[in-house]
Amino acid sequence: MDEREAETLFSAVPGEVPPPTFSVDDVVRRSKRETLRRRNRITVGAAALVVAAGFGTWGIVGVSSDKSGSASNSAAAPAQPGGPAARPFSNGDDFPDQPSRQGAGETGRTGPRAEGTSGCGRVDWELATALAGELPGHFTAAQASPGSVCTTSSRGAGFPLPDGTIGAAVFARGTAVNVPTQPAGSVTVRQQTGSGGTLVLVSVPGTSGHPAPYATDLTRFAASLAPRF
């Protein structure tokens, strides 16, 4: 081996080893930090698991409570009566008498005859409807009153007018026609009905000394109304 080869061989040998960049203390500190990080991760994971388990338990308890409350409310509800067959029908005493709605047409006549109502305290709706159809203006049976002609043995109806009142009464066949005394200036008309009874129409002035309303029309009204009763 000559000098050149020896020089080349020695030049290929590594130089001095560089000094270390960390010490044993660095290794210990790094190990402690990694251990602490692992412990923290374990702690956080366990806490999350506990929270999730708590929410799950609360949800189950809440649903159970709702079901229990619904069951309690259902059990506490009062029992309803049976079907329609077990419920008695009302005898109708709780409902007020309704007027017959057989409206007057262009001829002023009523529809099928309704059952009459006798007595001075009640309006006969059939008679009220028929009389409203004869009077000029927009009168309905709902505006009627018993009238000043009615008695306990007759069917009565009347209407208040701007200048007085007009009343009608129907006495059945064979019944005594006893018309109450009317104020001065009143006009009374009687007409036999289609069933053999008596129709009485009375017009009463609103003010003493004034003419009775529709005084000249009462005979025509009576002739139109009487055949219907």
DRENTI-557356 format. One record per residue (C-alpha): residue number from 1; y, z, x. Coordinates in Angstrom, 2 decimals. Each point is the difference from the previous one (the first is absolute). Example, Ala and Ser with C-alpha at 12.3 -4.5 7.8 and 13.67 -1.06 7.14 Angstrom:
BEGIN
 num       v       w       u
   1   -4.50    7.80   12.30
   2    3.44   -0.66    1.37
This chain:
BEGIN
 num       v       w       u
   1    0.00    0.00    0.00
   2    3.26   -0.97    1.60
   3    3.32    1.72   -0.50
   4    1.15   -2.34   -2.72
   5   -3.03    0.69   -2.15
   6    0.34    3.74    0.57
   7    3.66   -0.14   -0.99
   8   -0.86   -1.90   -3.14
   9   -2.73    2.48   -0.89
  10    2.22    3.05    0.45
  11    2.82   -1.59   -1.98
  12   -2.31   -0.30   -3.03
  13   -0.70    3.76   -0.06
  14    1.99    1.82   -2.78
  15    2.98    1.99    1.04
  16    0.69    3.63   -0.64
  17   -0.91    1.43   -3.43
  18    3.16    0.42   -2.17
  19    0.88    3.52   -1.07
  20   -1.17    1.04   -3.54
  21    2.52   -0.37   -2.89
  22   -1.23    3.08   -1.94
  23   -1.31    3.42    0.80
  24   -2.58    2.34   -1.47
  25    2.73    1.71   -2.01
  26    0.89   -3.33   -1.58
  27   -3.61   -0.50   -1.05
  28   -0.18    3.49   -1.52
  29    3.24   -0.47   -1.92
  30   -1.11   -3.38   -1.35
  31   -3.32    1.46   -1.12
  32    1.74    2.81   -1.85
  33    2.32   -2.46   -1.77
  34   -2.92   -2.12   -1.20
  35   -1.85    3.08   -1.21
  36    3.09    1.14   -1.95
  37    0.42   -3.44   -1.58
  38   -3.62   -0.02   -1.20
  39    0.42    3.46   -1.50
  40    3.18   -1.09   -1.82
  41   -1.72   -3.06   -1.45
  42   -2.89    2.12   -1.20
  43    2.40    2.51   -1.59
  44    2.01   -2.71   -1.80
  45   -3.16   -1.68   -1.30
  46   -1.36    3.28   -1.33
  47    3.31    0.77   -1.74
  48    0.06   -3.44   -1.67
  49   -3.56    0.51   -1.21
  50    0.91    3.38   -1.52
  51    3.03   -1.49   -1.81
  52   -2.07   -2.88   -1.40
  53   -2.67    2.40   -1.20
  54    2.67    2.14   -1.66
  55    1.45   -2.97   -1.94
  56   -3.46   -1.04   -1.11
  57   -0.77    3.47   -1.31
  58    3.35    0.18   -1.82
  59   -0.62   -3.36   -1.69
  60   -3.43    1.07   -1.23
  61    1.36    3.29   -1.34
  62    2.92   -1.79   -1.71
  63   -2.26   -2.51   -1.76
  64   -2.34    2.77   -1.09
  65    2.93    1.99   -1.38
  66    1.26   -3.01   -1.97
  67   -3.42   -0.58   -1.50
  68   -0.32    3.68   -0.87
  69    3.44   -0.02   -1.64
  70   -0.82   -3.10   -2.04
  71   -3.27    1.52   -1.14
  72    1.80    3.22   -0.99
  73    2.63   -1.91   -1.98
  74   -2.67   -2.00   -1.79
  75   -1.91    3.14   -0.87
  76    3.17    1.73   -1.24
  77    1.07   -2.87   -2.29
  78   -0.39    0.92   -3.69
  79   -2.80   -1.69   -1.84
  80    1.13   -2.77   -2.30
  81   -1.20   -0.23   -3.55
  82   -2.77   -2.38   -0.84
  83    0.29   -3.64   -0.97
  84    1.71   -1.35   -3.08
  85   -2.85    1.20   -2.21
  86    0.57    3.62    1.08
  87    3.76   -0.08   -0.59
  88    1.14    0.48   -3.57
  89    2.57   -2.43   -1.30
  90    3.42    1.32   -0.81
  91    0.70    0.57   -3.66
  92    3.36   -1.68    0.46
  93    2.09    3.13   -0.63
  94    1.62   -0.26    3.42
  95    1.50   -3.44   -0.66
  96    3.12   -0.52   -2.10
  97   -0.06   -2.41   -2.90
  98    0.92   -3.47    1.17
  99    1.91   -2.48   -2.12
 100   -1.78   -2.96   -1.47
 101    1.06   -2.96    2.08
 102   -0.51   -2.66   -2.68
 103    3.25   -1.68    0.86
 104    1.94   -1.96   -2.53
 105   -0.15   -3.73    0.47
 106    2.55   -2.57   -1.16
 107   -0.87    0.78   -3.61
 108    0.51    3.72    0.56
 109   -3.51    0.85   -1.17
 110   -2.29    2.50    1.65
 111   -3.54   -0.62    1.17
 112   -3.11    1.66   -1.45
 113    0.84    3.11   -1.98
 114   -0.10    3.27    1.97
 115   -0.97    3.30   -1.53
 116    3.03    1.64   -1.62
 117    1.45    3.29    1.12
 118    1.21    2.33   -2.73
 119    2.41    2.85    0.47
 120    3.70    0.32    0.66
 121   -0.46    1.12    3.59
 122   -1.72   -3.17    1.20
 123    0.90   -3.68    0.18
 124   -2.28   -2.51   -1.70
 125   -0.23   -2.62    2.75
 126   -1.12   -2.83   -2.29
 127    2.96    0.55   -2.28
 128    2.35    0.40    2.99
 129   -1.18   -3.28    1.51
 130    0.41   -1.85   -3.28
 131    3.47    1.42   -0.64
 132    1.12   -0.78    3.57
 133   -1.01   -3.62   -0.59
 134    2.31   -0.24   -3.02
 135    3.09    1.54    1.58
 136    2.39   -2.23    1.93
 137    0.20    0.83    3.69
 138   -2.58    1.15    2.50
 139   -1.80    2.95   -1.57
 140   -3.45    1.24    1.00
 141   -2.35    2.54   -1.55
 142    0.57    2.28    2.99
 143    3.60    0.55   -1.22
 144   -1.08    1.13   -3.47
 145    0.37    3.45   -1.54
 146   -1.73    1.42   -3.11
 147    3.03   -1.01   -2.09
 148    1.89    1.75   -2.78
 149   -2.30   -1.21   -2.81
 150   -3.30    1.38    1.21
 151   -1.86    2.77   -1.80
 152   -3.30    1.74    0.65
 153   -1.69   -2.43   -2.43
 154    1.38   -3.24    1.45
 155    0.02   -2.12    3.12
 156    3.45   -0.14    1.54
 157    2.02   -1.73    2.70
 158    3.68   -0.52    0.69
 159    2.51   -1.20    2.56
 160    3.42    1.29    1.07
 161    2.70   -2.67   -0.25
 162    3.51   -0.19    1.47
 163    1.52    0.53   -3.47
 164   -2.69    2.19   -1.60
 165   -3.76    0.12   -0.47
 166   -2.67   -1.88   -1.90
 167   -3.30    1.50   -1.13
 168   -3.15   -1.12   -1.75
 169   -2.84    1.84   -1.72
 170   -3.24   -1.21   -1.55
 171   -1.57    2.06   -2.79
 172   -3.65   -0.69   -0.78
 173   -1.09   -1.15   -3.45
 174   -0.04    2.90   -2.44
 175    2.19    2.20    2.20
 176    3.21    1.39   -1.48
 177    3.05   -1.61    1.59
 178    2.29    2.89    0.87
 179    2.83   -1.25    2.19
 180    2.11    2.69    1.68
 181    3.64    0.18   -1.00
 182    2.08   -2.34    2.17
 183    3.64    0.32    1.12
 184    2.81   -1.49   -2.05
 185    0.36   -3.75    0.42
 186   -3.71   -0.59    0.69
 187   -1.75   -3.01   -1.52
 188   -3.64    0.25   -1.18
 189   -2.40   -2.83   -0.90
 190   -3.56    0.31   -1.38
 191   -2.69   -2.66    0.04
 192   -3.66    0.01   -1.02
 193   -2.35   -0.52    2.95
 194   -2.95   -2.35    0.25
 195   -2.44    2.90   -0.48
 196    1.74    1.28   -3.15
 197    2.07    2.68    1.72
 198    3.76    0.25    0.36
 199    2.28   -0.95    2.90
 200    3.35    1.76    0.19
 201    2.83   -1.19    2.26
 202    3.12    2.10    0.53
 203    3.15   -0.89    1.94
 204    2.29    2.91    0.90
 205    3.59   -0.52    1.24
 206    0.92    1.65    3.26
 207    3.40    1.13   -1.22
 208    0.93    1.17   -3.47
 209    1.94   -2.68   -1.85
 210   -1.41   -2.85    2.07
 211   -2.50   -2.52   -1.43
 212   -3.69    0.51    0.65
 213   -1.40   -2.34    2.69
 214   -1.89   -3.06   -1.28
 215    0.62    1.15   -3.58
 216   -0.06   -3.56   -1.30
 217   -3.16   -0.83    1.97
 218   -2.20    2.88   -1.18
 219   -1.45   -1.92   -2.94
 220   -0.99   -2.87    2.30
 221   -1.49    2.42    2.55
 222   -2.03    1.74   -2.72
 223   -1.29   -3.29   -1.42
 224   -1.26   -0.98    3.45
 225   -1.53    3.37    0.91
 226   -1.64    1.07   -3.27
 227   -2.86   -2.57   -0.08
 228   -1.27    1.27    3.37
 229   -0.71    3.53   -1.23
